[in-house]
């Protein structure tokens, strides 16, 4: 896994943690900061990045992107777009 992919995985993990904390958080976390960070990291990915990862990130399928980066892409279910 590249350093950029590791950064994306950390950002995805941070986003999931923030979402899990939302029911009890006061004040609520600003999820837009997480989304903006992921968008920026996605833009920085080099040519040759796995097309599946790019698809997940561009479609905002963040759980699928996380599973892909964790080596669990086979567990991803087919999406409504017909792509796994």
N, CA, C and O of each residue as an XYZ file, in Angstrom:
336
protein
N       0.849     -1.173      0.000
C       0.000      0.000      0.000
C       0.897      1.239      0.000
O       1.867      1.323      0.753
N       0.552      2.191     -0.857
C       1.344      3.412     -0.949
C       1.064      4.317      0.257
O       0.108      4.111      1.004
N       1.917      5.310      0.418
C       1.720      6.268      1.510
C       0.406      7.029      1.323
O      -0.299      7.308      2.293
N       0.085      7.359      0.086
C      -1.172      8.066     -0.193
C      -2.378      7.196      0.156
O      -3.366      7.684      0.705
N      -2.290      5.910     -0.165
C      -3.377      5.000      0.181
C      -3.497      4.858      1.694
O      -4.607      4.758      2.217
N      -2.382      4.850      2.397
C      -2.420      4.802      3.858
C      -3.098      6.055      4.414
O      -3.880      5.968      5.361
N      -2.806      7.209      3.836
C      -3.453      8.450      4.256
C      -4.966      8.377      4.045
O      -5.739      8.817      4.896
N      -5.376      7.825      2.918
C      -6.806      7.680      2.636
C      -7.446      6.723      3.630
O      -8.535      6.991      4.138
N      -6.781      5.616      3.910
C      -7.322      4.657      4.868
C      -7.485      5.316      6.244
O      -8.501      5.111      6.910
N      -6.503      6.099      6.669
C      -6.617      6.801      7.958
C      -7.783      7.789      7.931
O      -8.537      7.894      8.899
N      -7.926      8.504      6.828
C      -9.024      9.471      6.709
C     -10.381      8.766      6.741
O     -11.331      9.263      7.346
N     -10.463      7.615      6.093
C     -11.709      6.847      6.112
C     -12.020      6.336      7.514
O     -13.171      6.359      7.947
N     -11.004      5.881      8.211
C     -11.179      5.393      9.576
C     -11.602      6.537     10.498
O     -12.465      6.362     11.357
N     -10.992      7.703     10.315
C     -11.364      8.881     11.107
C     -12.817      9.274     10.856
O     -13.538      9.611     11.794
N     -13.249      9.232      9.597
C     -14.629      9.553      9.254
C     -15.591      8.575      9.927
O     -16.592      8.991     10.510
N     -15.297      7.296      9.850
C     -16.174      6.301     10.473
C     -16.250      6.493     11.983
O     -17.318      6.333     12.573
N     -15.137      6.832     12.607
C     -15.126      7.072     14.046
C     -15.995      8.288     14.391
O     -16.745      8.262     15.366
N     -15.892      9.340     13.596
C     -16.695     10.547     13.833
C     -18.185     10.240     13.693
O     -18.998     10.738     14.472
N     -18.537      9.432     12.713
C     -19.940      9.061     12.509
C     -20.449      8.249     13.693
O     -21.569      8.468     14.153
N     -19.652      7.326     14.187
C     -20.066      6.500     15.327
C     -20.257      7.322     16.589
O     -21.086      6.983     17.433
N     -19.491      8.404     16.724
C     -19.578      9.256     17.910
C     -20.753     10.235     17.849
O     -21.108     10.823     18.871
N     -21.350     10.419     16.699
C     -22.371     11.446     16.522
C     -23.544     11.349     17.494
O     -23.976     12.383     18.004
N     -24.081     10.164     17.778
C     -25.247     10.128     18.671
C     -24.981     10.733     20.053
O     -25.894     11.290     20.664
N     -23.768     10.635     20.544
C     -23.461     11.119     21.887
C     -22.617     12.391     21.899
O     -22.376     12.954     22.967
N     -22.171     12.846     20.749
C     -21.280     14.003     20.680
C     -22.055     15.307     20.864
O     -23.155     15.484     20.341
N     -21.443     16.205     21.622
C     -22.007     17.527     21.803
C     -20.861     18.498     21.993
O     -20.261     18.523     23.068
N     -20.538     19.286     21.007
C     -21.241     19.498     19.742
C     -20.951     18.380     18.745
O     -19.991     17.623     18.888
N     -21.791     18.302     17.756
C     -21.634     17.298     16.701
C     -20.377     17.598     15.886
O     -20.050     18.762     15.656
N     -19.666     16.542     15.443
C     -18.468     16.770     14.618
C     -18.858     17.316     13.244
O     -19.945     17.040     12.737
N     -17.963     18.083     12.662
C     -18.174     18.632     11.329
C     -17.684     17.614     10.305
O     -16.489     17.532     10.020
N     -18.608     16.848      9.761
C     -18.241     15.799      8.807
C     -17.742     16.378      7.490
O     -17.018     15.701      6.760
N     -18.112     17.608      7.172
C     -17.658     18.224      5.930
C     -16.138     18.297      5.864
O     -15.556     18.190      4.784
N     -15.493     18.479      7.012
C     -14.025     18.499      7.040
C     -13.455     17.145      6.621
O     -12.450     17.079      5.913
N     -14.092     16.085      7.056
C     -13.651     14.739      6.676
C     -13.842     14.508      5.178
O     -12.965     13.969      4.504
N     -15.006     14.926      4.668
C     -15.285     14.746      3.238
C     -14.318     15.564      2.384
O     -13.845     15.093      1.350
N     -14.031     16.778      2.817
C     -13.096     17.631      2.077
C     -11.700     17.009      2.060
O     -11.015     17.049      1.038
N     -11.284     16.444      3.171
C      -9.974     15.789      3.255
C      -9.924     14.603      2.292
O      -8.938     14.429      1.575
N     -10.965     13.798      2.272
C     -10.995     12.643      1.369
C     -10.996     13.080     -0.091
O     -10.335     12.459     -0.924
N     -11.727     14.137     -0.407
C     -11.731     14.653     -1.782
C     -10.326     15.103     -2.191
O      -9.874     14.824     -3.302
N      -9.647     15.798     -1.285
C      -8.294     16.279     -1.588
C      -7.331     15.104     -1.772
O      -6.534     15.101     -2.710
N      -7.397     14.122     -0.899
C      -6.518     12.949     -1.022
C      -6.804     12.188     -2.317
O      -5.884     11.679     -2.957
N      -8.071     12.113     -2.699
C      -8.441     11.430     -3.938
C      -7.846     12.151     -5.144
O      -7.333     11.511     -6.063
N      -7.914     13.476     -5.141
C      -7.351     14.256     -6.255
C      -5.838     14.052     -6.381
O      -5.287     14.177     -7.475
N      -5.173     13.742     -5.281
C      -3.719     13.599     -5.284
C      -3.239     12.211     -5.719
O      -2.038     11.997     -5.888
N      -4.158     11.279     -5.897
C      -3.736      9.936     -6.296
C      -3.104      9.973     -7.686
O      -3.581     10.683     -8.571
N      -2.037      9.211     -7.870
C      -1.334      9.240     -9.159
C      -2.047      8.415    -10.227
O      -2.915      7.590     -9.941
N      -1.641      8.673    -11.470
C      -2.093      7.798    -12.569
C      -1.656      6.384    -12.222
O      -0.619      6.167    -11.595
N      -2.452      5.455    -12.634
C      -2.112      4.068    -12.366
C      -2.718      3.555    -11.072
O      -2.551      2.384    -10.729
N      -3.423      4.422    -10.348
C      -4.116      3.977     -9.138
C      -5.179      2.971     -9.549
O      -5.815      3.118    -10.593
N      -5.365      1.960     -8.734
C      -6.337      0.910     -9.053
C      -7.695      1.531     -9.387
O      -8.210      2.339     -8.614
N      -8.273      1.165    -10.520
C      -9.559      1.744    -10.932
C     -10.692      1.458     -9.944
O     -11.612      2.265     -9.810
N     -10.634      0.322     -9.255
C     -11.680      0.022     -8.274
C     -11.643      1.033     -7.131
O     -12.685      1.536     -6.711
N     -10.453      1.328     -6.632
C     -10.331      2.298     -5.549
C     -10.831      3.662     -6.017
O     -11.572      4.331     -5.296
N     -10.434      4.077     -7.213
C     -10.897      5.359     -7.740
C     -12.414      5.389     -7.869
O     -13.048      6.392     -7.542
N     -12.988      4.310     -8.339
C     -14.449      4.225     -8.483
C     -15.122      4.415     -7.126
O     -16.049      5.215     -6.996
N     -14.662      3.690     -6.130
C     -15.264      3.797     -4.796
C     -15.158      5.217     -4.258
O     -16.126      5.749     -3.715
N     -14.001      5.827     -4.401
C     -13.799      7.168     -3.866
C     -14.607      8.212     -4.629
O     -15.176      9.116     -4.017
N     -14.666      8.105     -5.946
C     -15.430      9.075     -6.737
C     -16.927      8.942     -6.495
O     -17.656      9.932     -6.565
N     -17.390      7.735     -6.213
C     -18.813      7.503     -5.948
C     -19.153      7.693     -4.466
O     -20.299      7.500     -4.060
N     -18.158      8.070     -3.666
C     -18.328      8.289     -2.217
C     -18.743      7.005     -1.498
O     -19.431      7.047     -0.477
N     -18.318      5.871     -2.042
C     -18.556      4.567     -1.408
C     -17.401      4.301     -0.446
O     -16.544      3.451     -0.683
N     -17.413      5.060      0.643
C     -16.261      5.072      1.536
C     -16.045      3.754      2.274
O     -14.902      3.372      2.526
N     -17.119      3.059      2.623
C     -16.940      1.767      3.274
C     -16.298      0.769      2.305
O     -15.439     -0.019      2.701
N     -16.707      0.803      1.061
C     -16.102     -0.086      0.060
C     -14.643      0.271     -0.167
O     -13.804     -0.616     -0.326
N     -14.332      1.568     -0.183
C     -12.946      1.996     -0.341
C     -12.097      1.506      0.824
O     -10.980      1.027      0.632
N     -12.642      1.633      2.047
C     -11.909      1.157      3.224
C     -11.656     -0.339      3.132
O     -10.542     -0.799      3.384
N     -12.680     -1.098      2.774
C     -12.523     -2.546      2.677
C     -11.507     -2.906      1.585
O     -10.711     -3.828      1.762
N     -11.531     -2.190      0.474
C     -10.557     -2.409     -0.593
C      -9.147     -2.212     -0.047
O      -8.276     -3.057     -0.255
N      -8.922     -1.111      0.645
C      -7.586     -0.810      1.162
C      -7.156     -1.785      2.251
O      -5.961     -1.981      2.471
N      -8.104     -2.386      2.923
C      -7.797     -3.391      3.943
C      -7.597     -4.778      3.343
O      -7.373     -5.746      4.070
N      -7.677     -4.876      2.009
C      -7.504     -6.161      1.347
C      -8.746     -7.030      1.407
O      -8.653     -8.253      1.304
N      -9.912     -6.410      1.575
C     -11.166     -7.141      1.733
C     -12.147     -6.827      0.607
O     -13.360     -6.877      0.813
N     -11.639     -6.505     -0.576
C     -12.502     -6.124     -1.688
C     -13.466     -7.236     -2.078
O     -14.566     -6.957     -2.555
N     -13.076     -8.478     -1.886
C     -13.946     -9.610     -2.236
C     -15.233     -9.597     -1.411
O     -16.233    -10.188     -1.818
N     -15.217     -8.932     -0.261
C     -16.403     -8.865      0.603
C     -17.373     -7.765      0.167
O     -18.507     -7.724      0.644
N     -16.950     -6.881     -0.721
C     -17.811     -5.793     -1.161
C     -18.959     -6.313     -1.999
O     -18.768     -7.133     -2.897
N     -20.157     -5.828     -1.699
C     -21.346     -6.212     -2.459
C     -21.483     -5.349     -3.704
O     -20.993     -4.220     -3.745
N     -22.145     -5.881     -4.709
C     -22.360     -5.120     -5.935
C     -23.230     -3.917     -5.633
O     -24.221     -4.030     -4.912
N     -22.871     -2.777     -6.173
C     -23.617     -1.546     -5.952
C     -24.720     -1.373     -6.977
O     -24.861     -2.179     -7.897
N     -25.502     -0.317     -6.812
C     -26.604     -0.057     -7.731
C     -26.110      0.304     -9.127
O     -26.870      0.221    -10.092
N     -24.850      0.700     -9.244
C     -24.300      1.054    -10.557
C     -23.847     -0.190    -11.316
O     -23.398     -0.093    -12.458
N     -23.965     -1.372    -10.676
C     -23.537     -2.611    -11.315
C     -22.092     -2.947    -11.077
O     -21.602     -3.971    -11.554
N     -21.397     -2.097    -10.342
C     -19.995     -2.304    -10.003
C     -19.937     -2.837     -8.588
O     -20.720     -2.444     -7.723
N     -19.003     -3.733     -8.369
C     -18.834     -4.266     -7.018
C     -18.377     -3.155     -6.115
O     -18.169     -3.375     -4.922
